[in-house]
């Protein structure tokens, strides 16, 4: 995956425009979680340390283009960024007036890019206006890499030089190692409520992985496709044929989709519902499968221990309810102990990682939700593709 990296560029006395993802939760001007701001610091500090001035741009919330409101302002983000950098960060409200004269080592921000007419439509003139502000454009926002927008694609085409920031480069290197040059056995965990929302991911991974672990409603659909009674469990009966096809595809190349042999069931979907472990063949018509059983969890943990590469997207049970969290907890601990390279992504996955305290034991945690999933699907990410094109032209 050839692309230029920020860390390889001469930044002395240059103005660097960084597209970051600082879309933080904001309530009444108060930032609820500054994780995304902190994640962007590596690229910003690298530029400062190497004699450059920095302009940061980000989206914030879902404003209406051309109709700014006080709640859409990035001022709270600029204030927090300034506190972390221990220097003031101004918002360049009149940025269209021309390239600002920023001293080396200083940092400024553009207003919320989603307020600019043409941003979401990837307007080339808007991209050129962004590019006119800088000597080097840096994309460091993997979370938006699956979108072709003026601040992610058009600007890269118009900039004198376009490259990947520290965060984006690390993301692409990790994903490339996990899916394009993996150490085998390659094991993927794909879980969620519906096969339909992850069907293309499952089909794409079926061509790559040695074992595909499914969980949640996806596993229920696969169990039903294999002829098991799943009671009242969440499933998609209209996708049984697709599920069978995926299992057959992996089996044909010597792999497997290891389905649970025991499950944890309840009569109602509730945190205080009595949990019962059952053999998969003993599931009653009024049962809800809410987790994999201890026997299945142990077997999958052994499989993960032997993995060379692990890709994890989704918990295998209703881990938010303690009575139905053991399956995900067991697999999380196995991934943490595994010597294989592990990469994880997706909101529920990150929540499980945090709950079970294994953040430091995962080799790479993806910052992108939709972008991570589209990469797993094998789709081209527009913001990455344009960096590759720029690298070829450089």
C-alpha positions in Angstrom: 0.0 0.0 0.0 2.3 2.8 -1.2 1.7 6.3 0.2 3.8 9.1 1.5 4.2 9.6 5.2 4.4 12.8 7.2 7.4 11.5 9.1 9.5 11.3 5.9 8.9 14.9 4.8 11.1 18.0 5.2 8.8 20.3 7.3 11.2 23.1 8.1 9.5 26.6 7.7 6.5 25.0 6.0 2.8 25.3 6.7 1.1 22.0 7.2 -2.6 21.5 6.8 -3.8 18.4 8.8 -7.2 16.9 8.4 -7.8 15.4 11.8 -10.9 13.6 13.3 -11.7 15.7 16.4 -15.4 15.0 16.2 -15.7 14.8 20.0 -19.0 14.6 22.0 -20.0 18.1 22.9 -22.8 19.3 25.3 -23.3 23.0 26.0 -19.8 23.7 24.9 -18.3 21.1 27.2 -16.3 18.2 25.7 -17.3 14.9 27.1 -14.4 12.8 25.8 -11.2 14.2 24.3 -9.8 10.9 23.1 -9.9 11.9 19.5 -8.1 15.1 20.2 -5.4 13.3 22.0 -5.1 10.8 19.2 -4.2 13.6 16.8 -1.4 15.1 18.9 1.4 12.9 17.5 1.2 14.4 14.0 0.7 17.9 15.3 3.7 17.7 17.7 5.8 16.1 15.0 5.2 19.1 12.8 5.9 21.6 15.6 9.1 19.8 16.6 10.4 19.9 13.0 9.9 23.7 12.5 6.5 23.9 10.8 3.4 25.8 11.4 0.2 23.8 11.6 -3.4 24.4 10.6 -5.8 21.7 11.8 -9.2 21.1 10.2 -11.9 18.8 11.4 -15.7 18.2 11.2 -17.8 18.5 14.3 -21.3 17.1 14.6 -23.8 17.2 11.8 -24.3 20.9 11.0 -26.1 22.3 8.0 -23.7 23.6 5.3 -23.7 27.3 5.0 -25.8 27.8 8.1 -23.5 28.1 11.1 -24.8 28.0 14.6 -22.9 28.6 17.9 -23.2 24.9 18.7 -21.3 24.1 15.5 -18.2 26.0 16.5 -14.8 24.2 16.9 -13.8 26.8 19.6 -14.1 24.3 22.5 -11.9 21.9 20.5 -9.3 24.6 19.8 -9.3 25.5 23.5 -8.8 21.9 24.5 -6.1 21.3 21.9 -4.3 24.4 23.1 -4.4 23.2 26.7 -2.9 19.9 25.6 -0.2 21.6 23.5 0.3 24.3 26.2 0.0 27.1 23.7 -2.9 29.1 22.2 -4.8 27.7 19.2 -6.7 30.3 17.2 -9.7 29.6 15.0 -9.1 31.2 11.6 -12.6 32.5 10.9 -11.4 34.4 7.8 -9.3 31.6 6.3 -10.5 32.3 2.8 -8.7 35.6 2.7 -5.5 33.8 1.8 -2.6 31.8 3.2 -2.1 32.9 6.8 1.4 34.0 8.0 1.9 31.6 10.9 5.2 31.5 12.7 6.9 28.1 12.9 5.8 26.1 15.9 2.3 27.7 16.1 -1.0 25.9 15.6 -4.3 27.2 14.4 -7.7 25.6 13.4 -10.1 26.2 10.6 -13.8 26.4 11.4 -15.9 23.3 11.2 -15.4 22.0 7.7 -19.0 20.6 7.5 -20.2 24.2 7.5 -18.5 24.8 4.1 -20.9 24.5 1.1 -19.6 21.7 -1.1 -17.7 19.9 1.7 -19.7 16.7 1.6 -20.1 16.8 -2.2 -16.3 16.8 -2.6 -16.3 20.2 -4.4 -13.0 20.7 -6.2 -13.0 24.5 -5.8 -13.4 24.1 -2.0 -10.6 21.5 -2.0 -8.4 23.9 -3.9 -9.2 26.6 -1.3 -8.1 24.3 1.5 -4.9 23.4 -0.4 -4.0 27.1 -1.0 -3.4 27.4 2.8 -0.5 24.9 2.9 2.8 23.6 1.6 1.9 20.0 2.6 -1.6 18.4 3.2 -1.8 15.6 5.8 -4.7 13.3 6.2 -4.7 11.9 9.7 -8.4 11.1 9.9 -8.9 7.4 9.3 -12.5 7.6 10.6 -13.5 9.6 7.5 -11.3 7.8 5.0 -14.3 6.0 3.5 -15.8 9.3 2.5 -14.9 11.3 -0.6 -15.2 14.9 0.7 -13.5 18.2 0.0 -11.3 18.0 3.1 -10.3 14.4 2.5 -10.0 13.9 -1.3 -10.4 17.1 -3.3 -7.8 18.9 -1.1 -5.3 16.1 -1.6 -5.5 16.4 -5.4 -4.9 20.1 -5.2 -2.2 20.3 -2.6 1.5 20.7 -3.5 2.1 17.4 -1.6 -0.2 15.1 0.2 0.7 12.4 2.7 -0.6 10.3 5.6 -0.2 11.5 9.2 1.1 9.4 12.1 -2.3 8.1 13.1 -3.5 7.3 9.6 -0.1 5.7 8.5 -0.2 3.4 11.6 -3.8 2.4 10.9 -3.0 1.5 7.3 0.2 -0.3 8.2 -1.7 -2.4 10.8 -4.7 -3.2 8.5 -2.3 -4.1 5.7 -0.4 -6.4 8.0 -3.6 -8.0 9.3 -5.3 -8.6 6.0 -2.9 -8.2 3.1 0.2 -9.9 4.5 -1.1 -11.8 7.5 0.8 -14.4 9.5 -1.3 -17.6 9.5 -3.5 -19.0 10.9 -5.6 -15.9 10.2 -8.7 -15.9 12.5 -11.5 -13.3 12.2 -14.2 -12.7 14.7 -17.2 -11.0 13.1 -20.3 -10.6 15.4 -23.3 -8.4 15.4 -27.1 -8.5 15.3 -27.5 -9.1 11.6 -25.9 -11.0 8.8 -27.3 -8.5 6.3 -25.3 -5.6 7.7 -22.0 -7.6 7.5 -22.7 -10.0 4.6 -20.1 -8.4 2.3 -17.5 -8.4 5.1 -18.2 -12.1 5.8 -18.0 -13.0 2.1 -14.7 -11.0 1.7 -13.1 -12.6 4.8 -14.2 -16.0 3.7 -11.6 -15.8 0.9 -8.8 -14.8 3.3 -9.2 -16.4 6.7 -8.4 -19.8 8.0 -11.2 -19.7 10.7 -14.2 -17.4 10.9 -15.7 -17.0 14.3 -19.3 -15.6 14.2 -21.2 -14.3 17.2 -24.5 -12.7 18.2 -27.4 -12.7 15.8 -25.0 -13.6 13.0 -24.1 -16.9 14.8 -27.8 -17.6 15.4 -28.4 -17.4 11.6 -25.4 -19.6 10.9 -26.7 -22.1 13.6 -30.1 -22.1 12.0 -28.5 -22.7 8.6 -26.7 -25.7 10.1 -30.0 -27.2 11.2 -30.1 -26.2 14.8 -33.2 -24.9 16.7 -32.5 -21.4 18.0 -35.8 -20.8 19.7 -36.8 -17.1 19.7 -33.3 -15.9 19.2 -32.5 -13.0 16.9 -31.7 -14.3 13.4 -32.4 -13.7 9.7 -34.1 -16.8 8.2 -34.0 -15.2 4.7 -30.2 -15.4 4.8 -29.7 -19.0 5.6 -28.6 -19.8 2.1 -26.0 -17.1 2.2 -24.7 -18.3 5.5 -24.4 -21.9 4.2 -22.5 -20.6 1.2 -20.0 -18.8 3.4 -19.5 -21.9 5.5 -19.0 -24.0 2.4 -16.5 -21.5 0.9 -14.3 -21.6 4.0 -14.6 -25.4 4.3 -13.6 -25.9 0.6 -10.2 -24.3 1.3 -9.6 -26.2 4.5 -10.9 -23.6 7.0 -13.9 -23.6 9.3 -16.6 -21.6 10.9 -16.6 -23.1 14.4 -20.2 -22.9 15.6 -21.0 -23.0 19.4 -21.8 -26.4 20.8 -23.3 -24.9 24.0 -25.0 -21.6 24.6 -26.3 -19.4 27.4 -30.1 -18.8 27.1 -32.8 -16.8 28.9 -36.5 -16.5 28.5 -36.4 -12.7 28.2 -33.9 -10.1 27.0 -33.0 -8.4 30.3 -30.0 -7.9 32.5 -31.6 -9.7 35.4 -33.0 -12.6 33.3 -32.0 -16.0 34.8 -29.2 -17.4 32.6 -29.1 -21.1 31.7 -26.3 -23.0 29.9 -27.6 -25.5 27.4 -26.2 -27.9 24.8 -27.0 -26.4 21.4 -29.3 -29.4 20.7 -31.4 -28.7 23.8 -32.5 -25.1 23.0 -36.2 -24.8 23.6 -38.7 -23.0 21.4 -39.0 -20.1 23.8 -35.3 -19.7 24.5 -33.2 -16.6 23.6 -29.5 -17.3 22.9 -27.7 -14.4 24.5 -24.1 -15.8 24.7 -21.9 -18.8 23.8 -21.5 -21.4 26.5 -18.3 -22.0 28.5 -17.4 -25.2 26.5 -17.6 -23.2 23.2 -15.7 -20.2 24.7 -12.9 -22.5 25.8 -12.6 -24.1 22.4 -12.5 -20.8 20.7 -10.0 -19.5 23.2 -7.7 -22.4 22.2 -8.1 -21.6 18.6 -7.2 -17.9 19.2 -4.1 -18.9 21.2 -2.8 -20.7 18.1 -3.6 -17.8 15.7 -0.9 -15.9 13.8 -3.2 -13.0 13.1 -6.5 -12.0 14.8 -9.1 -9.5 13.4 -11.8 -8.7 15.9 -15.1 -6.9 15.1 -17.9 -7.5 17.5 -18.7 -9.2 20.8 -20.0 -12.8 20.7 -22.8 -12.2 23.3 -24.7 -9.5 25.1 -21.6 -8.5 27.1 -23.3 -5.5 28.5 -25.3 -7.9 30.8 -22.9 -9.6 33.2 -24.8 -12.9 33.1 -24.1 -13.0 29.3 -20.6 -11.6 29.2 -18.5 -14.7 29.8 -18.1 -15.7 26.2 -16.8 -12.3 25.1 -14.7 -12.0 28.2 -13.1 -15.4 27.6 -12.3 -14.5 24.0 -11.0 -11.1 25.0 -8.6 -12.7 27.5 -7.5 -15.2 24.9 -6.8 -12.5 22.4 -4.9 -10.5 25.0 -2.7 -13.6 25.8 -2.2 -14.6 22.1 1.2 -14.2 20.6 -0.5 -13.5 17.2 -0.9 -9.9 15.8 -4.3 -8.6 16.9 -6.3 -5.7 15.5 -9.7 -4.7 16.7 -12.3 -2.2 15.6 -15.9 -1.1 15.9 -17.8 0.6 18.7 -19.1 -2.4 20.6 -15.7 -4.1 20.3 -13.9 -1.1 21.8 -16.5 -1.0 24.6 -15.8 -4.7 25.3 -12.0 -4.1 25.3 -12.5 -1.3 27.8 -14.8 -3.3 30.0 -12.5 -6.2 30.3 -9.4 -4.0 30.7 -7.3 -5.4 27.8 -6.6 -2.1 25.9 -2.9 -2.4 26.3 -2.9 -6.1 25.2 -4.3 -5.5 21.7 -1.7 -4.8 19.1 -3.7 -2.3 17.2 -7.1 -0.7 18.0 -8.7 0.9 14.9 -9.9 4.5 15.3 -12.3 4.1 12.4 -15.8 2.7 12.6 -17.2 2.7 9.1 -13.8 2.9 7.5 -12.6 -0.1 9.4 -15.6 -2.1 8.3 -15.2 -1.0 4.6 -11.5 -2.0 4.7 -12.6 -5.5 6.0 -15.1 -5.6 3.1 -12.2 -5.0 0.7 -13.6 -1.7 -0.5 -11.4 1.1 -1.8 -11.3 4.0 0.7 -11.4 7.2 -1.3 -9.2 9.2 1.1 -6.5 6.5 1.0 -6.7 5.9 -2.8 -6.0 9.6 -3.4 -2.9 9.5 -1.2 -1.7 6.5 -3.2 -2.3 8.4 -6.4 -0.4 11.4 -5.0 2.5 9.1 -4.1 2.8 7.8 -7.6 2.8 11.4 -9.0 5.4 12.6 -6.5 
